[in-house]
Amino acid sequence: MMTYYDLSVPFKCLIQMLLFIEICFGAFILWSMANRKKPYSKLTVSCCILLSTALLIVYTAEARANLRDLAVPQVSDWLCSKPLLIPIIILASVAGLLIYFFLQDVHFRRNIITRSSIREGMNKISSGLCFYTNSGRIILSNQRMSDLCFAIIGRDLQNGELFWNVLRDGEVLSDVHRLASGDHPGFRLSDGKVWTFACENIDGIYQLTAADTTGIQAVTDELKVKNSELAALNLRLRKHGENVDEFARSKERLETKARIHRELGQALLSTRRFLMDNEGEHTPSLQLWQQNVAMLRKEAEGKEEEQPLEMLTRIAASTGISVDLTGEIPKDIQVQKLIVQAAAEALTNAISHAQAETLFIKLSENEHTYRVYLKNDGIQPTEEVTEGGGLTSLRQKIEGEAGNMQIISMPEFTIVIILPKERGRNYD
C-alpha cells in the first residue's frame, strides 16, 4: 500500500500546504467564536488546529531531513511509513469539521442582533434617526442623520440637543430654506428635498427623527396655489354679483323714472286739452296732477324699508294664514329677499291648492350655506307636483344666486332651498 514516502515532492508540498491552510482557517474560526459561549465548539476547533499542526510538523521534519541528508526523526518515520489513507482521512475530517463550524458561525451571525448589525440596519433606513441623552451626548445615530446635520448647519453631528435647538429656531446655512419652526421644523435643502424633524422623549432618552416629506410639501404648495386662484376667482365673482345687483337696481330706477315720465306726460296732455277746449270738467286733470304730486312726493321722501319678518307677517295676514317661523333670518339682504319671495310663493300655493291655515318656515345655517324649509298644514298632494310659472321663476332666481331648490311632493309638500354664504360657490 502506498505511503507518504512513495509520493513525489510536489504532492508532499501540496499536503503540507493544505495542512497550513487548515491551521489558518481554524485560527480564524476560533477568533470569530471568541465571544460565543460554546466551549465544546471552541475545544473541537482547537483540537483540529493542533492535529493539523502536528501533522505539518511531522511532514516538515521529514522534508528537512531529506534536504540535508539527515536521519528522519522516529515519529516522522513512523507516520510516513503508514498507509497514505490515514493522513488523507485526517486531513479530510479536519477540513469537514472546520467547514461545519464556519457555516454554523455564519448562520449565528446572520440571526443574532449585535451592535454592528443594529448600526448597519439603521444606516439602511432612508429616514434620519438619532438617539441622545439629556446632555446631548450621541448614543446612536445613522448616516442619514449625520448627512442632514452637515447639510443644514454645516457641522458634524456631535451634540444632539444642540442640533435640535438649531432645528427649532436657530440659524441654518444660507442655501437651506426653513419651511416651519417649533416642534416639527421643516427645511428645503439645496438639492430640492424637504425634510421634517421631530423629537420625542422615551424614558429619558431623546429620539430625533427626520422624514422625507418632499411629496407632501409639493402637494401642499400646489393646494396653496389653487386656493389663491380660487380666492381670486371668488373675488371676481363677488364683484360680478355686486355689479348684477347694481344693474338690477338701476333697471328698477329706470323703470320708475319711465313710469313717472309717462304719468306726467298724460297729465300734461290732459291739461293741454282742457285748456284748449275751454269746456268740460277740470276734475280728471286735477286728479291726475294730484296723483303725480303724491307719487313724486313718495319718491322724494322714500319709505322706510320694512323688515323681512314684518313683511312676511303682513303678507300672510293679508291672506288669512299664520306664519310659524323657526330660526333666525340671515343678515344678508339678498338672501332675505329670496326668502321673502320663496315664502310668498309658498303662501300662494298654500292658499290656491292646500287650503292651509299655517305656513311653517324653518331656517338653519352651517359654515357654508343657508337652508330654508317651507311647508304647510293643508291638503297634501297625492301625486308629484309639477312646477308652474311661480315655482319655475323662483328656481331661476335661486339658481342665479348659485343656490339649489328642491321640491318634495310626498309625504308632505315641502320646498327646500339651499343658498351659499359666499357667492361663486355652489353647495348642493
C-alpha positions in Angstrom: 0.0 0.0 0.0 1.2 3.5 -0.9 2.8 5.5 1.9 3.9 9.1 2.3 7.4 8.1 1.3 6.1 6.9 -2.1 4.7 10.4 -3.0 6.6 12.8 -5.3 7.9 16.1 -3.9 5.0 18.2 -5.4 2.4 16.0 -3.8 4.2 16.2 -0.5 4.2 20.0 -0.8 0.5 20.0 -1.7 -0.4 18.1 1.5 1.8 20.4 3.6 0.1 23.5 2.0 -3.4 22.1 2.7 -2.4 21.5 6.4 -1.2 25.1 6.6 -4.5 26.4 5.2 -6.4 24.3 7.6 -4.4 25.8 10.5 -5.0 29.3 9.3 -8.7 28.6 8.7 -9.1 27.1 12.1 -7.4 30.0 13.8 -9.8 32.4 12.0 -12.9 30.4 13.1 -11.5 30.3 16.7 -11.1 34.1 16.7 -14.6 34.5 15.3 -16.1 32.3 18.1 -14.2 34.1 20.8 -17.3 36.0 22.2 -19.6 33.0 21.9 -20.4 30.9 25.0 -19.8 27.5 23.3 -16.8 25.8 24.9 -17.4 22.5 23.1 -17.2 24.1 19.7 -14.1 26.1 20.7 -12.4 22.9 22.1 -13.2 20.9 18.9 -11.8 23.6 16.7 -8.7 23.9 18.9 -8.1 20.1 18.6 -8.4 20.3 14.8 -5.8 23.1 14.8 -3.4 21.1 17.0 -3.9 17.9 14.9 -3.2 19.8 11.7 -0.2 21.5 13.3 1.2 18.1 14.5 0.9 16.6 11.0 2.5 19.6 9.4 5.5 19.5 11.9 6.0 15.8 11.2 6.0 16.1 7.5 8.1 19.3 7.6 10.7 17.4 9.7 10.8 14.6 7.1 11.3 17.1 4.3 14.1 18.9 6.2 15.9 15.6 6.9 15.8 14.7 3.2 17.1 18.1 2.1 20.1 18.0 4.5 20.8 14.3 4.3 20.0 13.8 7.9 18.3 11.0 9.7 14.5 11.2 9.7 13.1 11.5 13.3 11.4 8.4 14.6 8.0 10.0 14.9 8.2 11.3 11.3 9.5 7.9 10.1 6.7 6.0 11.8 3.9 8.2 10.5 5.4 8.5 7.0 5.6 4.7 6.7 1.9 4.3 7.5 -0.6 4.0 4.6 -1.3 7.3 2.9 -5.0 6.8 3.5 -4.5 7.7 7.2 -3.3 11.3 6.7 -5.8 11.8 3.9 -8.7 10.8 6.3 -7.3 13.1 9.0 -6.9 16.0 6.5 -10.5 15.5 5.2 -12.0 15.1 8.7 -10.4 18.2 10.0 -11.5 20.2 6.9 -15.0 18.9 7.2 -15.2 19.9 10.9 -13.8 23.4 10.2 -16.2 24.0 7.4 -19.1 22.8 9.6 -18.2 25.2 12.4 -17.6 28.0 9.9 -21.1 27.6 8.5 -22.5 27.5 12.0 -20.8 30.7 12.9 -22.1 32.4 9.7 -25.6 31.3 10.5 -25.3 32.5 14.1 -24.1 35.9 12.9 -26.9 36.3 10.4 -29.6 35.6 13.0 -28.3 37.4 16.1 -28.6 41.1 16.8 -25.3 42.8 17.5 -24.1 46.4 17.8 -22.8 46.2 14.2 -26.0 44.7 12.9 -28.0 47.5 14.6 -25.8 50.2 13.1 -25.9 48.5 9.7 -29.7 48.3 9.9 -30.1 51.9 10.9 -27.8 53.0 8.0 -30.1 51.2 5.6 -33.1 53.3 6.8 -34.0 56.1 4.4 -35.1 58.3 7.2 -32.8 60.1 9.7 -32.6 58.6 13.2 -30.6 59.7 16.3 -30.7 58.8 20.0 -29.1 61.1 22.6 -29.1 61.8 26.3 -30.4 64.8 28.1 -26.9 66.4 28.0 -26.8 65.9 24.2 -24.4 63.0 24.1 -25.0 60.9 21.0 -25.8 57.3 21.8 -26.6 56.1 18.3 -27.1 57.8 15.0 -27.4 56.6 11.4 -25.5 58.1 8.4 -28.6 59.8 7.1 -29.0 62.0 10.2 -25.3 62.8 10.1 -25.6 63.9 6.5 -28.6 66.0 7.2 -26.9 67.7 10.1 -23.9 68.7 7.9 -26.2 69.8 5.1 -28.4 72.1 7.4 -25.9 73.6 9.9 -22.6 72.8 8.1 -21.1 70.8 11.1 -20.8 67.2 12.0 -23.4 65.7 14.4 -21.6 65.9 17.8 -24.4 67.1 20.2 -28.0 66.0 19.7 -29.5 68.7 22.0 -27.6 71.5 20.2 -28.7 70.2 16.8 -32.4 70.0 17.9 -32.3 73.6 19.3 -30.9 74.8 15.9 -33.6 72.9 14.1 -36.3 74.5 16.1 -35.4 78.2 15.8 -31.7 78.5 15.2 -29.6 79.8 12.3 -29.1 77.4 9.3 -27.0 77.6 6.1 -27.9 80.3 3.6 -28.8 77.7 0.9 -31.3 76.0 3.3 -34.9 77.3 3.3 -36.8 77.0 6.6 -40.4 76.0 6.0 -41.5 75.5 9.6 -40.3 76.1 13.1 -41.3 74.8 16.5 -41.8 71.1 17.5 -42.0 70.0 13.8 -39.4 72.1 11.9 -39.1 71.6 8.2 -36.4 72.5 5.7 -35.9 72.6 1.9 -32.3 71.6 1.2 -30.2 72.8 -1.7 -31.0 69.6 -3.6 -34.7 70.4 -3.5 -35.7 67.8 -1.0 -37.9 68.7 2.0 -37.1 67.1 5.4 -39.4 67.4 8.5 -37.9 66.7 12.0 -39.5 65.6 15.3 -38.1 64.9 18.8 -39.6 62.6 21.4 -38.5 61.8 25.0 -38.5 58.0 25.6 -37.7 57.1 29.2 -35.1 59.8 29.5 -33.6 59.1 26.0 -34.4 61.6 23.2 -35.3 60.2 19.8 -34.7 62.6 16.9 -36.2 61.6 13.6 -36.2 63.1 10.1 -38.7 62.2 7.4 -38.5 62.9 3.7 -41.7 65.0 3.1 -40.9 66.3 -0.4 -44.0 64.8 -2.0 -46.3 66.1 0.8 -44.8 69.5 0.5 -45.3 69.5 -3.3 -49.0 68.7 -2.8 -49.2 71.4 -0.1 -47.6 74.0 -2.4 -50.0 73.1 -5.2 -53.0 73.4 -2.9 -51.8 76.9 -1.8 -51.6 78.0 -5.5 -55.0 76.6 -6.3 -56.5 78.2 -3.2 -55.1 81.5 -4.2 -56.6 81.1 -7.7 -59.9 80.2 -6.2 -59.8 83.2 -3.8 -59.1 85.5 -6.8 -62.0 83.8 -8.8 -64.3 84.2 -5.8 -63.4 87.9 -5.5 -64.2 88.4 -9.2 -67.5 86.5 -8.9 -68.4 88.6 -5.8 -67.7 91.8 -7.7 -69.7 90.5 -10.6 -72.6 89.7 -8.3 -72.4 93.2 -6.9 -72.4 94.6 -10.4 -75.5 92.5 -11.2 -77.3 93.8 -8.1 -76.4 97.4 -9.1 -77.6 96.7 -12.6 -80.9 95.4 -11.3 -81.4 98.4 -9.0 -80.5 100.7 -11.9 -83.1 98.9 -14.1 -85.7 99.4 -11.4 -84.9 103.1 -11.1 -85.1 103.5 -14.9 -88.5 101.8 -14.9 -89.7 104.1 -12.1 -88.5 107.2 -14.0 -90.2 106.0 -17.2 -93.4 105.5 -15.3 -93.2 108.9 -13.7 -92.4 110.4 -17.1 -95.4 108.6 -18.6 -97.8 109.7 -15.9 -96.6 113.3 -16.1 -97.0 113.2 -19.9 -100.6 112.1 -19.5 -101.3 114.8 -17.0 -99.8 117.4 -19.3 -101.7 116.2 -22.3 -105.0 116.2 -20.3 -104.3 119.7 -19.0 -103.5 121.0 -22.5 -106.7 119.5 -23.9 -108.7 121.1 -21.1 -107.1 124.5 -21.7 -107.6 124.4 -25.4 -111.2 123.3 -25.3 -112.2 125.6 -22.6 -115.0 123.2 -21.9 -115.7 120.2 -19.8 -114.8 119.2 -16.3 -111.5 120.0 -14.8 -111.7 117.1 -12.3 -109.9 114.5 -14.4 -106.9 116.8 -14.9 -106.8 117.8 -11.3 -107.0 114.2 -10.1 -104.1 113.3 -12.4 -102.0 116.1 -11.1 -102.8 115.1 -7.5 -101.8 111.6 -8.2 -98.5 112.7 -9.8 -97.7 115.1 -7.0 -98.3 112.3 -4.5 -96.2 109.9 -6.5 -93.3 112.4 -6.7 -93.6 113.2 -3.0 -93.4 109.5 -2.2 -90.3 109.0 -4.5 -88.6 112.1 -3.0 -89.3 111.2 0.7 -88.8 107.5 0.3 -90.2 104.8 2.5 -88.5 103.2 5.5 -87.5 99.7 4.5 -89.7 97.0 6.0 -88.0 94.2 7.9 -88.3 90.7 6.3 -90.1 89.2 9.2 -92.6 92.1 9.3 -93.1 91.8 5.5 -93.7 88.0 5.8 -96.2 88.5 8.6 -98.0 91.3 6.8 -98.3 89.2 3.6 -99.5 86.2 5.5 -102.0 88.2 7.5 -103.5 89.7 4.3 -104.2 86.1 3.1 -105.6 84.8 6.3 -102.7 82.4 7.0 -100.5 82.5 10.1 -96.7 82.0 9.9 -94.7 79.7 12.2 -91.1 80.8 11.8 -88.2 78.7 13.3 -84.7 80.0 13.3 -83.1 83.4 12.6 -83.4 85.3 9.3 -79.9 85.8 7.8 -78.4 89.3 7.7 -77.5 89.1 4.0 -80.0 91.4 2.2 -80.1 89.4 -1.0 -80.7 86.2 1.0 -83.6 87.9 2.9 -85.2 89.0 -0.4 -85.0 85.4 -1.8 -86.5 84.0 1.4 -89.4 86.5 1.3 -90.0 85.7 -2.4 -90.0 81.9 -1.6 -92.4 82.4 1.3 -94.7 84.5 -0.9 -94.8 81.7 -3.5 -95.3 79.1 -0.7 -98.2 81.2 0.6 -99.7 81.3 -2.9 -99.6 77.5 -3.2 -100.9 77.1 0.3 -104.0 79.2 -0.5 -104.6 78.0 -4.0 -104.0 74.3 -3.6 -103.8 73.2 0.0 -106.4 75.5 1.8 -103.9 75.7 4.6 -104.1 77.8 7.8 -100.4 77.8 8.8 -97.2 78.2 6.8 -94.2 76.6 8.5 -90.8 78.2 7.8 -87.6 76.7 9.2 -84.3 78.4 8.8 -80.9 76.9 9.5 -77.3 77.5 8.5 -73.8 76.0 8.7 -70.4 77.1 7.8 -71.1 77.5 4.1 -74.8 77.6 3.4 -78.2 78.8 4.5 -81.1 76.3 4.4 -84.8 77.1 4.1 -87.7 74.6 4.6 -91.2 75.7 3.6 -94.4 73.6 4.2 -98.0 74.0 5.3 -100.7 72.1 7.2 -103.2 72.0 4.4 -104.2 69.2 2.0 -101.1 67.3 0.9 -100.7 66.3 -2.8 -101.4 62.7 -3.9 -99.0 62.8 -6.8 -95.8 64.5 -7.9 -96.1 68.3 -8.1 -95.4 69.9 -11.4 -93.6 73.2 -11.3 -95.7 76.1 -12.6 -94.7 79.6 -13.6 -94.2 80.8 -10.0 -92.0 77.9 -8.8 -90.0 78.0 -12.1 -89.4 81.7 -11.7 -88.3 81.1 -8.0 -86.0 78.3 -9.1 -84.3 80.6 -11.7 -83.8 83.3 -9.1 -82.3 80.9 -6.6 -80.0 79.2 -9.2 -79.0 82.6 -10.3 -77.5 83.1 -6.9 -75.6 79.7 -7.1 -78.3 78.2 -4.9 -80.3 75.0 -5.2 -84.1 74.4 -4.8 -85.7 71.0 -4.3 -89.5 70.2 -4.3 -90.6 67.2 -2.2 -94.2 66.2 -3.1 -94.8 63.3 -0.6 -95.5 62.5 2.1 -95.9 66.3 2.5 -95.3 69.2 0.2 -92.0 70.8 1.1 -89.8 73.4 -0.6 -86.1 73.1 0.3 -83.8 75.9 -0.6 -80.0 76.0 -0.2 -78.2 79.3 -0.6 -74.4 79.7 -0.4 -72.9 82.2 2.1 -70.2 83.1 -0.5 -71.2 83.9 -4.0 -69.4 82.0 -6.7 -69.5 78.7 -4.7 -72.1 76.1 -5.3 -73.3 73.7 -2.5 -75.8 71.0 -3.1 
